[in-house]
Amino acid sequence: MAYVDGFVIAVPKKNVKAYVAIARAAGKIWREYGALEYRECVGDDLKVMKGITSFPKIARTKAGETVVFSWIVYKTKAHRNAVNKKVMKDERMAAMMKDKKMPFDLKRMAYGGFRVIVDNP
């Protein structure tokens, strides 16, 4: 069954356009190296529901920020490790990471790898 890397990121609303540009470039690289899917989603309906932890709370958003929820799908965890190894060696990714003008705070990004347990395409 597939393996997924998931991300939750607080992004200043004024930087969403710049984030999209970086995400599109990164997505092409991940797909080039074999990722099955690459998705980036910006918060649209982030209302707080009583008794449920919200994405803004998880992302520790500040005034003027929104949440980006992202995931990358792979065949297996081993496939993910192989793809990510290639991505991290790619010069285009290295150039993006060197850019000190990232449109979000990397230290506030939540990330994890997940085994898919239900898959209903």
N, C-alpha and C positions, 0 to 999 in steps of 0.2 A: 504494500500500500504506500501511497505517496508520503513525502516528508515536506514540511512547511517551515520556513523562517518567517516570524511575525515581528512587526515593529509598531510602536506607538510613539509619536513624536509631537511635541509642542512646536508650532511654527507661527511666528508673528504674521498676522494677516497681510501686512504690507510686503512680506517676503514670499508669499505663496507662489507668485508668478516665477520668481527665481528658483524656488524649490521644484516647481514643475519642470523647468528646463533641465535641472540637474537630474531629476528622476527619469525623465525621458532618455537622457544620455546613458544613465546607469542601467536602465531597463534593457536598452539595446545590447549592452555589454553582457548582462546576465543571460539574456536569451541567446546571444551569439555562442556562449559557452555551454549552453544546454539546459538552462532553466526552462521548465515547462510553462510557467506563468509568472508574470511580474505585474503586480497591482499596487497602485497608489491611490488612496481615497482621502478626500478632505472632508472634515466635519460639515454636516449640513443640518442635522437634527440632533443636537446634543443636549436636549432638555434633561434636567435632573429629575429622575423618578424616585419617589419616596422609597427608601429601603434598598436602593440599588446604587452601587458605586458607578459614577459617571466616567466617561473617557476624559473629560477635562480634569477631573480629580486625579485620575491615574497619571495623566501627562503633566500634572502640576502646572496647568496653563496660568498665565498672568493676563492682566488686562491687555486687550489687543491681540491675543493669540488664539489660534484654533488648533484642532487636533488633526494629524494625518495618521491614518491607519493603513499599514502596508503589509503585503505578504508576497513571498516568492515560493513557488511550488517546484519540487524536484521529484524524481522517480523514487529515491530512497535516501536515507541519511548518508550513505557512502557516496551517492551521486552528488548530493549537496556539498559534501566536503571536497570532492574533486572539482566541481564547478567553482566553488568559492576560492579554492586555491588558485585557479586560473584567473579569476576576476581580480584577486588581490595583487597578482603579478602584472596585470595589464597596465600599460603606461597611461592610458586614458583615465583609468581610475586613480592612479597615483597622482596625476595632475589635478584631478578634482579634489582629492584629499589634501593636497598641499595648499590649495586655495584657502586662505585665512578668512574668506568672506562667505563661509557657509551660511545659508539662510536660516539656520536653526542651531540650537545648543546641543551638541553631541552628548554632553554629560547628562542631559535630561531625557535621552532616548531610552525606551524600554525595548528589549530584544529577547527573543527566545526561539529555540528550535522545537518543533512539535511533530509527533507521530500522528498521522491521520487515523482516526478510529471509526469514522463514518464518512462515506463518500457517496453522495446521491447526485450525480451530474444531471 
